[in-house]
């Protein structure tokens, strides 16, 4: 398994640290299942998942498989779960392509925020929480 879930104590969020060797079908399903378990036990109405892709060398094939897995409709813990806000961390060109693909209707028409570092993503979440 090449994904590790870190539950953050100070904000309603988790970080899914994806690592090599990356297997989209297995790693994303693992992430979705673990996210769903956390969402089912949290008292927060909105929860954030930071997908840390900064240590991956993502191929086009990985990207397409990953998008298909992560945007399954009616799947608790997926990127389309209404309780969840997904943020991407990474600086690879593929990260920006994922952000653009996510806007397409077939992938849920999502506006994903992208940051170069986890620290920036956490700061964004704190700002969003202060606006609610």
N, C-alpha and C positions, 0 to 999 in steps of 0.2 A: 504494500500500500504506500503510495507516494503523496498522501495528503495527511496533514496533522491539523486538528482543530484546537484552537486556543480560545478559551472563554475569557473575555475581558470582564473584570470585576467593576471597573469604574464607569462603564457605559454599557448600554444594552446592545452588545455586539460580540461577535466572534470573528476570529481570523482563520480562514482556511489557507494554510501554508501548503502550496503545491510544489512538489520537488520532482526531479528526474529520478528514475525513469517515469515519465508521465504516461499513463494509460487512461485516456479520456473516459472510456466507458466504465471502468472500475473506479477511478479516483473521483469522478464527479458524482457517481451514484453514492459512494461512501459519504461524500460531503453533503449531499442532499439528505440522506438518511439521518446523519448526525445533526444537521441543522433542524430537521423536522422534530427530532427528539427534544431539542432545546426549546424550540418554539412552543411545543406542547406543554412545557413546564414553566414558561416565563409569564410574569404578570404584565409585561410591557405589551402595549398594543402594536407598536412598531419596533422591529428589531433589525439590526444591521449585520450583514456578513461582508467582511473584507476578503475578497479573493486575491491572495498574494500570489501573483504569477511572475514575480520578479526573478525567480531562479529557474525559469523554464525557457527552453528553446522550442517555441511552438511552431509546428509546421502548419501548412494550410489545412491538411487533412485533420490534424489534431483540433484545429480551431473549429472546423465544421462539425466534427463529432462532438466536441465539447458544447457547442451552441445547441445542438440537437438534444443532448442529454440535459443540459441545465435549464432548458425552457419548456419542459414538459408541462402541459396544461393539467390542472387539477391534481398536481403532485405536491403534497406538503413538503416544504423545504427547498423547492426548486426556485429559480429566479423569478418565477411568475406567482409565487405564493404572496397574497396580498398583505401578509404580516411582515414581509421581508423587504429590505432595501439592500441592493447589492452594489458594492463599490469594488472597482478593479485597481490593483496596484501593480505597476510595472512600467517599463519605459520602451519596450520593444515595439516596433511598428505594428506587429500583430495585435497588440493590446488596443491600439486605436482602431484597427479593423474590426475587432470584436465589438468595440463601442459602436461603430457604425452599423455593423450587422444587427446588433440588438435593437436598433431603431426600426428595422424591417418588421412588417406585420407578422411574417411567419415565425419570427423569434420573439414575439410579444410586444413589439413597438415600445421597448423600454429606453429610457434615458439613463444610461449608466454613467456615473461619475468615475473619472480615472485620475489617479495620482501617482507620482513617481515613488513615494515612500509611504510606509505604514503610518508614520507620524503625521503626515499631511492628511491622510484618510481619517485618522482619529480626530484631528482638529476639525475637519469638516463635519464629522458626526456631532461633536460637541456644539458646534455652531447651529446645526439643524435642530438639536434638542432644545437649545435656548430659544429658538423661534417658535416652538410648538406651544 
